[in-house]
Amino acid sequence: MTIKVAVVGAMGKMGQEVVKAVLADASCELACAVDKFGVGTLVTENISVQDDIKTAFSVAKPDVVVDFTQPSVIYENIKLYMQLKVKSVIGTTGLTSEQLNDIEKMSIENNTGCFIAPNFSTGAILMMKFAQEAAKYFSNAEILEFHHNQKKDAPSGTAIKTAELMSEVNSNFKLNNCDETETIEGSRGGCFEKSNLQIHAIRMPGFVASQEVVFGSSGQTLKIRHDSINRECYMGGVLMAVNYVVKNNNFMYGLENIL
Ligand SMILES: NC(=O)c1ccc[n+]([C@@H]2O[C@H](COP(=O)([O-])OP(=O)(O)OC[C@H]3O[C@@H](n4cnc5c(N)ncnc54)[C@H](O)[C@@H]3O)[C@@H](O)[C@H]2O)c1
């Protein structure tokens, strides 16, 4: 049986890649494509972009929806998927920890699976794992994340997730730093308060998504870096999540749980 996949945000940079990946995967079929932009555009034979999720789903009856839209709409979209009892794979970033807690509760109440990952690329997951390991051994660390200049939220979901993982094993990354004053506000980036970890977000054309975690201790530095060269790197992880969620009804946060 093929998995019927709806793609929401289908005209976006990630959404277009998901449509291609679903069409190329023999275990999936594209059920419908939804976006606020490009309504009516044919994405494949017989399937054109629609603008209303409820209407599209009522006809296409997807098994799973993959959502790559925008931080400003994602929470409401997930509430709708729960209400419609359609399992979801969420790549859209920008959800707060309170919202994530609410979504987990909704998933249990509605017995509807929901898989959220701030990063679907396997290399980035490994970068986070290695950063967590190194965090045990270094007194200081800072995160630099690099994205294209159309990214709306900062810092990236990946940077926040990396900071969370590192904070589980080290509670202060500014050990022995002197008192700091900023002559220009924001020069030191944002502070992840759980562990005093500074995060710097860089936005410019030329990047898809990169992250470097820089560690320092007396007499040495270590850099762990991952670069997404193009958006194909996320598709293996997205399809893995689709295959997971179709068989499970739980809430899951992070691709590392199923790698
Ligand atoms: N989890 C990951 O691995 C990963 C990787 C890359 C990007 N992202 C995230 O995915 C999201 C999308 O990124 P992008 O670069 O494709 O953005 P994009 O702006 O190119 O695409 C977003 C698309 O969503 C559409 N959209 C917005 N609101 C909508 C709504 N209410 N209903 C339907 N469609 C709607 C827009 O018209 C647009 O086509 C961002 O939050 C980004 O940070 C996640």
The ligand as an ORCA input file, in Angstrom:
! r2SCAN-3c Opt
* xyz 0 1
  N      13.438     20.968      9.452
  C      14.322     21.163      8.474
  O      15.175     20.303      8.190
  C      14.267     22.443      7.691
  C      15.123     22.675      6.614
  C      15.004     23.854      5.890
  C      14.023     24.766      6.224
  N      13.214     24.529      7.299
  C      12.105     25.423      7.682
  O      11.020     25.161      6.816
  C      10.216     26.335      6.694
  C      10.028     26.660      5.225
  O      11.279     26.998      4.640
  P      11.415     27.430      3.099
  O      12.815     27.844      2.933
  O      10.837     26.381      2.230
  O      10.455     28.721      3.092
  P       9.685     29.358      1.854
  O       9.304     30.752      2.279
  O      10.459     29.181      0.593
  O       8.362     28.475      1.733
  C       7.265     28.539      2.599
  C       6.022     28.293      1.763
  O       4.908     28.157      2.661
  C       3.807     28.860      2.081
  N       2.856     29.194      3.143
  C       2.983     30.147      4.092
  N       1.903     30.142      4.889
  C       1.088     29.159      4.449
  C      -0.167     28.658      4.863
  N      -0.822     29.171      5.928
  N      -0.716     27.621      4.182
  C      -0.075     27.095      3.114
  N       1.119     27.535      2.658
  C       1.691     28.550      3.328
  C       4.442     30.071      1.400
  O       3.586     30.610      0.404
  C       5.702     29.460      0.808
  O       5.492     28.954     -0.498
  C      10.946     27.402      7.507
  O      10.391     27.465      8.807
  C      12.370     26.900      7.563
  O      13.099     27.382      8.677
  C      13.312     23.388      8.025
*
